[in-house]
Amino acid sequence: MRLSSLYKVVLLCIISLFACKQNSNDKGESKSIPQAPEGMVWVESKTFLQGAKSSDKYAMHREKPSHHVTVDGFFIDITEVTNRQFKAFVDATNYVTVAERKIDWEEMKKDVPVGTPKPHDSILQPGSLIFNKNVNAIANMQNYSQWWTWKIGANWKHPQGPGSTIEGQDHYPVIHIAYEDALAYCKWANRRLPTEAEWESAAQGKQYDAIFTWGDDSKLLNEKANTWQGVFPTQNEPIDGFKYISPVKSFAPNTLGIYDMSGNVWEITSDFFNVNYYMELDTNKPIVNPKGPSKSYNQDNPYLTNERVMKGGSFLCHASYCASFRISAKMGFSPDSSSDHVGFRTVVTPEML
């Protein structure tokens, strides 16, 4: 049966009104999300699987069990904070990083076994940890001090110690950053550090439960991330193009346009590091915007009571050792320490703008 002319007019009006309403709603929703700050991208609110996927052969105890979490939308830096960005902060505030400050033994001895003798004053000088590039033999892989060296004078401006420089490295991630340094930068930039859940949400991109930022295929690691190839930690073959740290954006971004969330440098988050946190979670109720455990716990470092979570792995990560280039991987980070493979990125929420 053919529609009458009047009926057609009424029907078209209804369709037009509905379309107008939809367009209005769409515009309203877009207006509720401010324009992304320069160098940041929007991560929409979503529910995803946090923690190690059951098929992840590298998963560690602290990454289990996996569980669903819901995280509100936020903006995140598309790269780690770079030397150029951190220098702008230091130039504006005259900030002095932890690695540049005089060492306070009274504070330091709180994090070591009781009775530890005070080192000689010649050793208690400002500095930071750097990877020992000259290591050629390892007796015990559990003794990671064999491939780390305390370097007096190492800091963000002199990443390998006195005589080294960041000249020409504006687009490298800033390193030798302690937790306090990252917080100070965030305060100046009106940003904050991501929670572990926010970090994983951003790393997943448009995925739901991927092992890596690009999916589940481990064979793509060398072309997707700056990690260790060869024999860890004595021989590094630059199959991915880099032996050590690389400039930001050296590898393809994830599905949201975020770079380097696998490898290159570890990234500091705001969560306390507790190896039993996931085991103790109550998954019978919705987990929304989790901020991590109320305190840290790490049986390997019982004297450290305030470790934070760092994510993403670094150029030192290798499948034979920590395989921390995975989204669910995490490691403890002493807030007063720094090294040449730890940096950070920031987030901001609409209400902060």
Backbone torsions as a table, in degrees:
resi	resn	phi	psi	omega
1	MET	NA	135.3	-178.8
2	ARG	-79.1	142.0	178.8
3	LEU	-75.1	140.7	176.0
4	SER	-69.1	159.2	-179.7
5	SER	-59.9	-40.4	-179.7
6	LEU	-64.0	-43.5	-179.3
7	TYR	-61.9	-40.9	178.7
8	LYS	-61.5	-41.9	-179.8
9	VAL	-62.4	-46.9	-179.7
10	VAL	-61.8	-44.1	-178.8
11	LEU	-62.6	-43.0	179.6
12	LEU	-64.6	-35.8	178.0
13	CYS	-64.4	-43.2	179.6
14	ILE	-62.3	-43.9	179.1
15	ILE	-62.3	-42.0	-179.3
16	SER	-64.6	-43.4	179.1
17	LEU	-62.2	-42.0	179.5
18	PHE	-63.3	-41.7	179.1
19	ALA	-64.8	-40.7	178.4
20	CYS	-62.4	-41.5	179.9
21	LYS	-63.9	-42.7	179.2
22	GLN	-62.7	-44.2	179.3
23	ASN	-63.0	-38.2	178.6
24	SER	-63.7	-42.8	179.1
25	ASN	-64.5	-41.7	-179.9
26	ASP	-61.2	-42.8	179.6
27	LYS	-65.9	-37.7	178.8
28	GLY	-63.6	-41.1	179.7
29	GLU	-66.3	-39.9	-179.4
30	SER	-66.7	-34.2	179.2
31	LYS	-70.2	-24.5	-178.7
32	SER	-72.7	-17.7	177.7
33	ILE	-106.6	112.4	-179.9
34	PRO	-61.4	162.9	175.9
35	GLN	-62.3	139.7	-177.6
36	ALA	-61.7	130.8	173.8
37	PRO	-59.3	156.4	-177.7
38	GLU	-56.7	131.5	177.0
39	GLY	80.5	11.9	-179.3
40	MET	-126.0	163.6	178.3
41	VAL	-137.6	151.4	-178.4
42	TRP	-82.9	131.6	172.7
43	VAL	-109.9	112.4	-173.5
44	GLU	-71.4	156.9	176.6
45	SER	-60.9	136.5	-179.1
46	LYS	-163.6	165.6	172.7
47	THR	-110.5	132.5	-178.4
48	PHE	-147.9	175.4	-178.8
49	LEU	-93.6	111.8	177.6
50	GLN	-93.7	146.6	-178.7
51	GLY	95.6	178.6	-173.0
52	ALA	-72.9	130.7	174.0
53	LYS	-67.0	146.5	-176.1
54	SER	-59.2	-27.6	-178.8
55	SER	-88.6	3.0	-178.3
56	ASP	-81.1	105.9	-175.9
57	LYS	-71.7	-15.4	-179.3
58	TYR	-94.6	-2.8	-172.3
59	ALA	-58.6	141.0	178.6
60	MET	-107.8	164.6	-178.2
61	HIS	-52.1	-43.2	-175.2
62	ARG	-68.5	-10.2	178.9
63	GLU	-97.1	2.9	-174.1
64	LYS	-121.0	154.0	-5.9
65	PRO	-83.1	160.1	174.8
66	SER	-69.7	155.6	-175.7
67	HIS	-158.9	153.7	-179.6
68	HIS	-81.3	135.2	174.3
69	VAL	-132.7	151.3	174.8
70	THR	-114.7	130.5	-178.4
71	VAL	-126.8	130.2	177.2
72	ASP	-66.0	162.9	-179.4
73	GLY	-69.7	152.5	-179.3
74	PHE	-161.6	164.0	172.9
75	PHE	-97.4	145.9	177.4
76	ILE	-137.8	148.4	176.2
77	ASP	-59.6	137.8	178.6
78	ILE	-76.9	-15.0	174.8
79	THR	-135.4	167.7	169.2
80	GLU	-63.2	156.9	175.1
81	VAL	-61.1	130.2	-174.5
82	THR	-94.7	169.5	175.5
83	ASN	-57.9	-40.6	-179.8
84	ARG	-61.9	-44.5	-179.5
85	GLN	-66.5	-42.7	-178.9
86	PHE	-68.6	-34.8	177.6
87	LYS	-64.0	-38.0	177.9
88	ALA	-60.6	-39.8	177.7
89	PHE	-64.9	-47.1	-178.8
90	VAL	-65.1	-41.8	179.2
91	ASP	-62.5	-34.1	-177.4
92	ALA	-80.7	-25.1	-171.6
93	THR	-121.6	-10.9	-174.0
94	ASN	59.6	30.6	-178.6
95	TYR	-66.7	142.4	177.4
96	VAL	-115.4	121.2	-176.8
97	THR	-72.1	163.4	-179.6
98	VAL	-57.8	-39.6	-178.3
99	ALA	-67.1	-15.5	-179.5
100	GLU	-97.7	-6.4	-174.5
101	ARG	-91.7	155.5	175.4
102	LYS	-61.0	137.1	-177.1
103	ILE	-79.4	131.3	178.3
104	ASP	-100.6	103.7	-177.5
105	TRP	-62.2	-34.0	-179.6
106	GLU	-61.6	-34.0	176.5
107	GLU	-79.5	-42.2	-176.9
108	MET	-62.7	-38.3	-174.1
109	LYS	-70.5	-11.2	176.1
110	LYS	-69.6	-20.3	-176.4
111	ASP	-106.5	14.3	177.4
112	VAL	-126.9	163.2	-179.5
113	PRO	-55.8	142.6	177.9
114	VAL	-57.1	134.7	179.2
115	GLY	94.4	-4.6	177.9
116	THR	-60.4	124.1	-177.9
117	PRO	-67.6	148.0	178.6
118	LYS	-70.7	129.1	176.8
119	PRO	-64.9	161.7	178.7
120	HIS	-63.8	147.5	-178.3
121	ASP	-56.9	-27.0	179.2
122	SER	-66.9	-21.3	178.9
123	ILE	-93.7	-33.1	-179.2
124	LEU	-78.0	64.8	180.0
125	GLN	-120.3	154.0	178.8
126	PRO	-55.0	138.5	179.8
127	GLY	177.7	-164.9	-177.0
128	SER	-158.9	172.1	179.5
129	LEU	-86.3	136.6	173.5
130	ILE	-129.8	151.7	178.0
131	PHE	-69.0	133.9	179.4
132	ASN	-80.5	99.3	-175.9
133	LYS	-72.4	-10.2	-177.6
134	ASN	-99.4	4.5	179.6
135	VAL	-65.7	133.0	-177.9
136	ASN	-129.9	-2.2	177.6
137	ALA	-155.8	140.5	-179.4
138	ILE	-127.3	122.8	-179.5
139	ALA	-83.4	-34.7	-176.4
140	ASN	-144.2	115.2	-177.0
141	MET	-66.6	-17.3	178.5
142	GLN	-78.9	-16.6	179.7
143	ASN	-93.7	80.7	-175.0
144	TYR	-70.1	-9.3	177.0
145	SER	-65.0	-15.8	-179.6
146	GLN	-67.9	-24.1	179.3
147	TRP	-115.1	17.3	173.9
148	TRP	-122.1	145.7	179.5
149	THR	-132.7	132.2	172.7
150	TRP	-78.4	118.2	-175.8
151	LYS	-112.1	109.9	176.7
152	ILE	-64.3	130.6	179.5
153	GLY	90.5	-2.3	176.1
154	ALA	-79.9	131.6	177.0
155	ASN	-162.1	-173.4	-173.5
156	TRP	-62.1	-29.1	179.6
157	LYS	-84.9	-23.3	-178.9
158	HIS	-131.4	75.7	-168.7
159	PRO	-62.6	-23.8	177.0
160	GLN	-112.1	14.7	179.4
161	GLY	102.8	-175.8	-179.2
162	PRO	-52.6	136.6	-179.5
163	GLY	95.8	-22.9	176.1
164	SER	-87.0	161.1	-175.2
165	THR	-150.0	162.8	174.4
166	ILE	-104.8	13.5	177.5
167	GLU	-58.3	129.7	-178.0
168	GLY	79.8	7.4	-178.2
169	GLN	-120.4	36.9	180.0
170	ASP	-56.2	-33.9	-173.5
171	HIS	-100.0	17.7	170.8
172	TYR	-91.1	150.8	176.1
173	PRO	-65.8	139.2	175.9
174	VAL	-68.6	139.4	-178.7
175	ILE	-128.6	-178.8	-173.9
176	HIS	60.2	42.9	-178.2
177	ILE	-107.2	125.4	174.3
178	ALA	-90.6	165.4	-178.5
179	TYR	-55.3	-43.7	-179.9
180	GLU	-61.6	-37.0	178.7
181	ASP	-65.0	-43.2	179.6
182	ALA	-63.4	-41.2	178.9
183	LEU	-64.0	-39.9	-179.8
184	ALA	-64.0	-42.4	177.1
185	TYR	-62.1	-44.1	-179.5
186	CYS	-59.5	-42.8	-179.9
187	LYS	-61.9	-42.2	179.6
188	TRP	-66.3	-39.5	-175.6
189	ALA	-89.6	3.0	-175.1
190	ASN	55.9	49.1	177.9
191	ARG	-127.0	-176.5	170.4
192	ARG	-150.0	167.6	176.5
193	LEU	-78.0	148.1	177.2
194	PRO	-73.3	151.3	167.3
195	THR	-73.4	166.9	177.4
196	GLU	-62.5	-39.3	179.8
197	ALA	-65.1	-41.6	177.1
198	GLU	-63.0	-42.1	-179.7
199	TRP	-60.3	-45.2	179.8
200	GLU	-67.1	-36.5	177.3
201	SER	-60.3	-44.3	179.1
202	ALA	-66.6	-41.0	-178.6
203	ALA	-65.7	-36.2	177.9
204	GLN	-65.4	-29.8	-177.2
205	GLY	62.2	-125.4	-179.8
206	LYS	-90.9	8.6	177.9
207	GLN	-90.0	172.8	-177.1
208	TYR	-115.5	-41.7	-175.4
209	ASP	-147.1	36.2	-176.8
210	ALA	-71.6	150.2	177.2
211	ILE	-77.1	-41.0	-179.8
212	PHE	-115.3	168.0	-179.3
213	THR	-66.7	-16.5	179.6
214	TRP	-106.4	-5.1	-178.6
215	GLY	138.5	-144.0	-176.6
216	ASP	-112.8	1.2	-174.0
217	ASP	-88.0	105.3	-179.3
218	SER	-69.7	-17.8	-178.9
219	LYS	-68.8	-14.7	-179.4
220	LEU	-89.3	0.8	-172.9
221	LEU	-54.1	-48.7	-174.5
222	ASN	-64.8	-26.7	179.1
223	GLU	-94.4	-10.3	-175.9
224	LYS	-107.0	-17.2	-173.7
225	ALA	-153.1	154.1	176.4
226	ASN	-89.0	100.3	179.4
227	THR	-133.0	-176.3	-177.7
228	TRP	-86.9	131.4	173.0
229	GLN	-120.9	145.0	-177.6
230	GLY	110.7	-139.6	-179.4
231	VAL	-110.4	115.0	-178.3
232	PHE	-84.2	136.3	-1.9
233	PRO	-105.5	21.0	-172.3
234	THR	-93.6	-22.0	-176.3
235	GLN	-143.5	118.6	-179.4
236	ASN	-116.9	115.8	177.6
237	GLU	-96.4	121.4	-175.1
238	PRO	-75.2	57.0	179.9
239	ILE	-62.1	-34.4	-179.3
240	ASP	-84.9	1.6	178.0
241	GLY	103.6	-9.2	-176.4
242	PHE	-139.8	137.9	175.4
243	LYS	-86.9	-32.5	-178.0
244	TYR	-131.9	-138.9	-175.3
245	ILE	-65.7	150.1	-178.7
246	SER	-126.6	158.5	176.0
247	PRO	-63.0	153.6	176.5
248	VAL	-64.0	154.4	-179.6
249	LYS	67.0	21.4	177.2
250	SER	-77.0	-16.7	-179.9
251	PHE	-126.4	160.0	-176.8
252	ALA	-62.1	146.8	179.4
253	PRO	-78.3	172.2	174.1
254	ASN	-80.2	-169.8	-173.3
255	THR	-69.2	-12.1	176.5
256	LEU	-101.1	-0.6	-178.9
257	GLY	86.4	23.3	-179.8
258	ILE	-101.3	131.8	-174.5
259	TYR	-101.1	150.8	165.6
260	ASP	59.6	38.3	174.2
261	MET	-88.9	3.4	170.3
262	SER	-127.2	123.2	177.6
263	GLY	74.9	-169.3	-177.6
264	ASN	70.8	-81.3	174.2
265	VAL	-136.0	146.0	172.6
266	TRP	-61.9	154.2	-179.4
267	GLU	-124.8	129.2	-176.0
268	ILE	-75.5	136.6	172.5
269	THR	-117.2	176.6	-177.6
270	SER	-88.6	-12.8	-175.0
271	ASP	-73.0	145.2	167.8
272	PHE	-68.6	150.9	179.0
273	PHE	-96.8	114.5	178.7
274	ASN	-134.3	115.9	-173.7
275	VAL	-65.9	-17.1	-178.9
276	ASN	-104.3	5.7	-172.8
277	TYR	-56.2	-49.8	-177.6
278	TYR	-66.1	-34.8	179.9
279	MET	-65.7	-29.0	-175.3
280	GLU	-95.8	-1.9	-179.8
281	LEU	-68.6	142.1	173.3
282	ASP	-89.8	101.3	-177.4
283	THR	-90.0	7.6	177.8
284	ASN	-81.5	-8.1	177.1
285	LYS	-128.7	157.1	-177.5
286	PRO	-58.6	139.3	176.9
287	ILE	-107.9	107.4	-173.9
288	VAL	-119.6	126.8	179.7
289	ASN	47.9	53.7	-179.5
290	PRO	-64.7	145.0	-179.2
291	LYS	-116.4	16.2	175.4
292	GLY	87.9	-179.0	-178.4
293	PRO	-70.6	164.5	-178.8
294	SER	-79.4	-17.1	177.9
295	LYS	-153.6	163.4	-178.4
296	SER	-92.5	154.7	173.5
297	TYR	-153.8	127.8	179.2
298	ASN	-148.1	109.1	-176.6
299	GLN	-63.1	-20.4	178.8
300	ASP	-79.8	-19.5	177.8
301	ASN	-134.0	66.9	-174.0
302	PRO	-63.3	-19.0	-178.5
303	TYR	-85.8	-12.0	177.7
304	LEU	-94.7	116.6	-175.3
305	THR	-108.3	5.1	-177.2
306	ASN	-138.5	33.0	178.2
307	GLU	-63.2	146.5	175.9
308	ARG	-110.9	163.4	179.2
309	VAL	-86.0	134.5	168.0
310	MET	-120.7	149.6	-169.8
311	LYS	-129.5	158.3	167.7
312	GLY	97.9	-16.8	-178.0
313	GLY	73.5	-175.9	-177.8
314	SER	-147.6	-173.2	178.8
315	PHE	-65.0	-12.4	179.7
316	LEU	-89.4	-6.8	-175.4
317	CYS	-76.2	134.0	-178.7
318	HIS	-140.0	148.6	-177.5
319	ALA	-59.4	-28.1	-177.2
320	SER	-79.5	-11.7	-175.6
321	TYR	-118.1	-71.3	-176.4
322	CYS	-121.0	-22.1	179.6
323	ALA	46.9	41.4	-174.1
324	SER	-88.5	19.5	174.6
325	PHE	-84.1	10.4	179.2
326	ARG	-94.0	154.8	-177.1
327	ILE	-62.1	-40.1	-175.5
328	SER	-80.4	-14.1	-176.2
329	ALA	-63.6	147.4	178.7
330	LYS	-152.0	158.7	177.6
331	MET	-147.0	152.5	177.8
332	GLY	-77.3	148.8	-175.4
333	PHE	-138.6	115.0	178.0
334	SER	-69.0	125.6	-172.4
335	PRO	-62.4	-20.9	-178.7
336	ASP	-100.0	10.3	-179.7
337	SER	-108.2	164.6	177.1
338	SER	-152.8	161.9	-179.3
339	SER	-158.6	178.2	-177.4
340	ASP	-89.2	15.1	174.1
341	HIS	-133.7	22.9	177.9
342	VAL	-125.7	128.2	174.9
343	GLY	-137.1	-151.5	-179.7
344	PHE	-165.5	163.1	167.9
345	ARG	-134.7	165.3	-173.6
346	THR	-120.2	165.0	175.1
347	VAL	-130.5	164.4	175.0
348	VAL	-150.3	142.7	177.6
349	THR	-106.0	157.9	-176.1
350	PRO	-52.6	-37.9	-178.0
351	GLU	-69.0	-15.7	179.0
352	MET	-83.4	-15.9	-175.7
353	LEU	-82.7	NA	NA
